Amino acid sequence: MANNRYYRGPVSGHYDGTRFFNPDHPDTDRRLREMLRWRFGETRAPWPDTVAVTQAVPEACVAGLRVTMVGHATVLIQAAGRNFLVDPVWSERASPYSWAGPRRVTAPGIAFDDLPPIDAVLLTHNHYDHLDIVTLERLWRRDRPRIIAPLGNDAVIAGGAPDVAVQTGDWGDAFDFGGGASVRLHPAQHWSARGFRDRRMALWCGFILETPVGHAYVVGDTGYGNGRIFRDVKALCPSLDLAIVPIGAYAPRWFMKDQHTDPDEAVQIMLDCGARQALGVHWGAFQLTDEPRLEPHERLAVALAAHGIDARAFLALEPGDVWTKA
């Protein structure tokens, strides 16, 4: 097997000595013929070129628990006076190139200059729609935030931004922020790559954020699988106020099912983890897959109705939307 360019460590239940993997989950790797079947055998729904956004201007500090949607998977979580930023992407494209690749159809829900001082950045994995080195460098120059990421992603970031300090951990590792606030890395069923030859050489994860004012679960990109990892959250955190759940980038299902949940599975994740409130992300900003832009929102409403769940309990967030714990 090829050497891992990002990480050296002992074999574990999700690392074979060269590549990370998802235990008890279908293979997320896709062969060239499957890629070609998707790109040339399926029909991609048209998206608008732009969608208007009303940008939010967050307070510098929030005593309670508040979430502001920036766009796609980028959210600002303000809790007990600390500001956590998940998967920050302010670039125009989710791509290694500034001139090609998926382009935003929505402006960020917070202008970069209106961001409050960021205490911590939580990175779930290294795909370009989640790990944007240009944005990380801007944040580092401005705020020197504590950056937390799963194993191997420190080397990924060092390759483009060597001055940016990153702390990495394995699934189950926790990082203390003082004052009763901590972040724990939790398994997700996904994969990683920055190019064609580094697939699954860096780990991926979700996060469980515990604070004195509330507990939140950032699911991260994931397939549903057997649902065990979501039920484990309920055991780890029986009093879960909030789950931030991906609802988009799921079509076609034969290609995406093992790596991205759809709205029906997202509702099941909410039920599995026991969250009182869920917020839907990972939709509507970058066209990565084939479904129409508004379909995740529409299908989420149908799934909630099928389960008899009040629509207000699981909101599909648009950029600039704000949720505050009552």
C-alpha positions as CSV (number, residue, x, y, z in Angstrom):
1,M,0.0,0.0,0.0
2,A,1.1,3.6,-0.6
3,N,2.4,5.7,2.2
4,N,0.1,8.2,3.8
5,R,1.2,11.7,3.1
6,Y,-0.7,13.2,6.0
7,Y,-0.7,10.9,9.0
8,R,1.5,8.3,10.7
9,G,-0.1,6.3,13.5
10,P,-1.0,2.9,14.8
11,V,-3.6,0.7,13.2
12,S,-7.1,1.1,14.8
13,G,-10.6,0.1,14.2
14,H,-10.9,2.8,11.5
15,Y,-7.3,3.1,10.2
16,D,-5.5,0.3,8.4
17,G,-2.0,1.8,8.6
18,T,-2.4,3.7,5.4
19,R,-6.0,4.8,5.0
20,F,-8.9,5.6,7.3
21,F,-12.2,3.8,6.7
22,N,-15.8,3.5,8.1
23,P,-16.3,0.4,10.2
24,D,-19.5,-1.6,9.5
25,H,-20.4,0.7,6.6
26,P,-20.5,0.3,2.8
27,D,-17.5,1.4,0.8
28,T,-17.6,5.1,0.0
29,D,-14.9,4.8,-2.8
30,R,-16.3,5.2,-6.3
31,R,-14.7,3.8,-9.4
32,L,-14.1,5.7,-12.6
33,R,-16.9,4.0,-14.5
34,E,-19.3,5.0,-11.7
35,M,-18.1,8.6,-11.9
36,L,-18.6,8.6,-15.6
37,R,-22.1,7.0,-15.3
38,W,-23.1,9.8,-12.9
39,R,-21.7,12.6,-14.9
40,F,-22.9,11.5,-18.3
41,G,-25.8,9.2,-17.5
42,E,-27.8,11.4,-15.0
43,T,-29.5,14.7,-15.4
44,R,-28.5,17.6,-13.3
45,A,-31.3,20.0,-12.3
46,P,-30.8,23.6,-13.3
47,W,-30.0,26.0,-10.4
48,P,-30.3,29.8,-10.4
49,D,-27.1,31.8,-10.9
50,T,-27.8,33.8,-7.8
51,V,-30.2,33.9,-4.9
52,A,-30.7,37.0,-2.8
53,V,-29.4,36.9,0.8
54,T,-30.1,39.1,3.8
55,Q,-26.9,39.1,5.7
56,A,-26.9,38.9,9.5
57,V,-24.6,41.0,11.8
58,P,-24.0,38.9,14.9
59,E,-23.3,40.3,18.3
60,A,-19.8,40.0,19.5
61,C,-20.7,37.8,22.4
62,V,-23.9,35.8,23.2
63,A,-24.6,34.5,26.7
64,G,-26.9,31.8,25.6
65,L,-26.9,29.4,22.6
66,R,-27.3,30.9,19.1
67,V,-26.6,29.6,15.5
68,T,-26.2,31.8,12.5
69,M,-26.2,30.2,9.0
70,V,-23.3,31.4,6.8
71,G,-24.0,29.0,3.9
72,H,-23.6,25.3,2.9
73,A,-21.9,23.7,5.9
74,T,-20.5,26.9,7.5
75,V,-22.3,27.9,10.7
76,L,-21.4,30.3,13.5
77,I,-22.2,28.8,16.9
78,Q,-22.2,31.3,19.8
79,A,-22.5,29.7,23.2
80,A,-21.7,30.9,26.7
81,G,-19.6,33.8,25.5
82,R,-17.6,31.8,23.0
83,N,-17.7,31.9,19.2
84,F,-17.2,28.6,17.3
85,L,-17.1,28.6,13.5
86,V,-17.7,25.3,11.7
87,D,-16.2,24.5,8.3
88,P,-15.6,28.2,7.3
89,V,-15.7,28.9,3.5
90,W,-15.9,32.5,2.3
91,S,-14.4,31.8,-1.1
92,E,-16.4,32.1,-4.2
93,R,-15.8,28.5,-5.3
94,A,-15.6,25.2,-3.4
95,S,-12.6,24.1,-5.5
96,P,-8.8,24.0,-5.6
97,Y,-9.1,26.7,-8.3
98,S,-10.4,30.2,-8.2
99,W,-11.6,30.0,-11.8
100,A,-13.3,26.6,-11.9
101,G,-15.5,24.3,-9.8
102,P,-18.7,24.8,-7.9
103,R,-19.5,28.5,-7.5
104,R,-21.7,30.0,-4.8
105,V,-25.2,31.0,-5.7
106,T,-25.7,32.7,-2.3
107,A,-23.5,35.2,-0.7
108,P,-22.2,34.3,2.8
109,G,-24.9,34.9,5.4
110,I,-22.4,36.9,7.4
111,A,-20.0,39.3,5.7
112,F,-16.5,38.3,6.7
113,D,-15.8,41.7,8.2
114,D,-18.9,41.4,10.3
115,L,-17.8,38.1,12.0
116,P,-17.3,38.4,15.7
117,P,-13.9,37.4,17.1
118,I,-13.7,33.7,16.5
119,D,-12.4,31.6,19.5
120,A,-12.4,28.2,17.7
121,V,-12.7,26.7,14.2
122,L,-14.1,23.2,14.0
123,L,-13.2,21.4,10.7
124,T,-15.1,18.2,9.9
125,H,-13.0,17.0,6.9
126,N,-10.9,18.2,4.0
127,H,-13.2,18.4,1.1
128,Y,-13.1,21.9,-0.6
129,D,-16.6,22.7,0.4
130,H,-15.6,22.4,4.1
131,L,-11.9,23.1,4.3
132,D,-11.0,26.4,2.6
133,I,-7.4,27.4,3.2
134,V,-7.8,30.9,2.0
135,T,-10.5,31.5,4.6
136,L,-8.5,29.8,7.3
137,E,-5.5,32.1,6.6
138,R,-7.8,35.2,6.9
139,L,-9.2,33.9,10.2
140,W,-5.8,33.1,11.5
141,R,-4.4,36.5,10.6
142,R,-7.3,38.3,12.3
143,D,-8.2,36.2,15.3
144,R,-5.6,33.4,15.9
145,P,-8.5,31.0,16.7
146,R,-7.9,27.5,18.1
147,I,-8.4,25.2,15.1
148,I,-9.6,21.6,15.8
149,A,-9.7,19.0,13.1
150,P,-9.5,15.2,12.8
151,L,-6.3,13.3,12.3
152,G,-4.1,14.2,9.3
153,N,-5.8,17.5,8.5
154,D,-3.0,19.5,10.2
155,A,-0.7,18.3,7.4
156,V,-3.3,19.2,4.8
157,I,-3.5,22.7,6.1
158,A,0.3,23.0,6.5
159,G,0.7,22.3,2.8
160,G,-1.0,25.5,1.9
161,A,-0.8,27.6,5.1
162,P,2.3,26.5,7.1
163,D,1.9,29.3,9.7
164,V,-1.6,28.2,10.8
165,A,-1.6,26.1,14.0
166,V,-4.0,23.1,14.0
167,Q,-4.8,20.7,16.8
168,T,-5.9,17.2,15.6
169,G,-7.7,14.4,17.3
170,D,-9.2,10.9,16.7
171,W,-12.8,9.9,17.1
172,G,-13.6,10.2,20.8
173,D,-11.0,12.7,21.7
174,A,-12.1,15.8,23.5
175,F,-10.8,19.3,23.7
176,D,-11.4,21.5,26.7
177,F,-12.2,25.2,26.3
178,G,-12.6,26.0,30.0
179,G,-15.6,27.3,31.8
180,G,-17.4,24.0,31.2
181,A,-17.1,24.1,27.4
182,S,-15.6,21.2,25.5
183,V,-15.7,19.7,22.0
184,R,-15.6,16.0,21.3
185,L,-14.8,14.4,17.9
186,H,-17.5,11.9,16.9
187,P,-17.5,9.4,14.1
188,A,-19.1,10.2,10.7
189,Q,-19.5,7.9,7.7
190,H,-17.8,9.8,4.9
191,W,-14.3,10.0,3.3
192,S,-11.7,12.6,2.4
193,A,-9.5,13.8,-0.4
194,R,-7.9,16.9,-1.7
195,G,-6.8,15.3,-5.0
196,F,-6.8,12.1,-6.9
197,R,-4.1,10.2,-4.9
198,D,-4.9,11.0,-1.2
199,R,-8.3,9.4,-0.7
200,R,-9.0,8.6,2.9
201,M,-5.5,9.7,4.1
202,A,-7.0,12.2,6.5
203,L,-9.8,11.5,8.9
204,W,-13.3,13.0,8.9
205,C,-15.7,13.5,11.9
206,G,-18.7,15.2,13.5
207,F,-18.5,17.2,16.7
208,I,-20.3,17.2,20.0
209,L,-20.1,20.6,21.6
210,E,-21.0,20.8,25.4
211,T,-21.4,24.1,27.1
212,P,-23.1,25.4,30.3
213,V,-25.9,26.9,28.2
214,G,-26.6,23.9,25.9
215,H,-25.3,20.9,24.0
216,A,-25.0,20.8,20.2
217,Y,-24.2,18.0,17.8
218,V,-22.6,18.9,14.4
219,V,-23.2,15.8,12.4
220,G,-20.8,16.6,9.5
221,D,-21.0,14.9,6.1
222,T,-22.2,11.4,6.5
223,G,-24.1,8.4,5.2
224,Y,-26.8,7.0,7.4
225,G,-25.7,3.3,7.4
226,N,-27.1,1.4,10.3
227,G,-27.6,4.5,12.4
228,R,-25.5,3.3,15.3
229,I,-23.2,6.4,15.4
230,F,-26.3,8.7,15.8
231,R,-27.8,6.6,18.6
232,D,-24.4,6.7,20.3
233,V,-24.7,10.5,20.6
234,K,-27.9,10.0,22.6
235,A,-26.0,7.8,25.0
236,L,-23.1,10.2,25.2
237,C,-25.2,13.3,25.5
238,P,-28.7,12.4,26.8
239,S,-29.7,16.1,27.1
240,L,-29.1,17.3,23.5
241,D,-30.5,20.7,22.6
242,L,-29.5,20.9,19.0
243,A,-28.4,18.8,16.0
244,I,-26.9,20.5,12.9
245,V,-27.7,18.0,10.2
246,P,-26.9,17.8,6.4
247,I,-29.9,17.6,4.2
248,G,-28.6,18.2,0.7
249,A,-26.1,16.9,-1.9
250,Y,-27.8,13.5,-2.1
251,A,-28.7,12.8,-5.7
252,P,-28.5,10.4,-7.4
253,R,-29.0,8.1,-4.5
254,W,-27.2,5.1,-6.1
255,F,-24.0,7.2,-6.1
256,M,-24.4,9.4,-3.0
257,K,-26.3,7.2,-0.4
258,D,-23.3,5.9,1.5
259,Q,-21.7,9.4,1.8
260,H,-24.5,11.9,2.1
261,T,-27.9,11.7,3.9
262,D,-31.1,12.8,2.3
263,P,-33.9,14.7,4.1
264,D,-35.6,11.4,5.2
265,E,-32.5,10.1,6.8
266,A,-31.8,13.5,8.3
267,V,-35.1,13.3,10.2
268,Q,-34.1,9.9,11.4
269,I,-30.8,11.2,12.6
270,M,-32.7,13.8,14.7
271,L,-34.8,11.1,16.2
272,D,-31.8,8.8,16.8
273,C,-29.7,11.3,18.6
274,G,-32.6,12.7,20.6
275,A,-32.1,16.4,19.7
276,R,-34.9,18.7,20.8
277,Q,-34.2,20.9,17.7
278,A,-32.5,20.3,14.4
279,L,-31.1,22.7,11.8
280,G,-30.6,21.6,8.2
281,V,-27.4,22.6,6.4
282,H,-25.3,21.4,3.4
283,W,-27.8,22.6,0.8
284,G,-28.6,25.5,-1.5
285,A,-25.2,27.4,-1.7
286,F,-23.0,25.2,-4.0
287,Q,-24.4,22.9,-6.6
288,L,-22.5,19.7,-5.9
289,T,-25.0,17.1,-7.0
290,D,-28.1,16.7,-9.1
291,E,-31.2,17.6,-7.1
292,P,-33.0,20.9,-7.6
293,R,-31.9,23.6,-5.2
294,L,-35.1,23.8,-3.1
295,E,-35.8,20.1,-3.1
296,P,-34.0,19.4,0.2
297,H,-36.2,22.0,1.9
298,E,-39.4,20.5,0.3
299,R,-38.5,16.9,1.1
300,L,-37.6,17.8,4.7
301,A,-41.2,19.2,5.2
302,V,-42.7,16.0,3.8
303,A,-40.5,13.8,6.0
304,L,-41.3,15.8,9.1
305,A,-45.0,15.5,8.4
306,A,-44.7,11.7,7.8
307,H,-43.2,11.4,11.3
308,G,-45.8,13.8,12.9
309,I,-43.0,16.3,13.8
310,D,-43.7,20.0,14.0
311,A,-42.0,21.7,11.1
312,R,-40.5,24.3,13.6
313,A,-38.5,21.5,15.2
314,F,-36.3,21.0,12.1
315,L,-35.5,24.1,10.1
316,A,-33.8,24.2,6.8
317,L,-31.5,27.2,7.2
318,E,-30.9,29.8,4.5
319,P,-27.8,32.0,4.7
320,G,-28.4,34.8,7.2
321,D,-30.9,32.8,9.2
322,V,-30.5,32.9,13.0
323,W,-31.7,30.3,15.6
324,T,-31.6,31.1,19.3
325,K,-32.3,28.6,22.1
326,A,-35.3,29.8,23.9
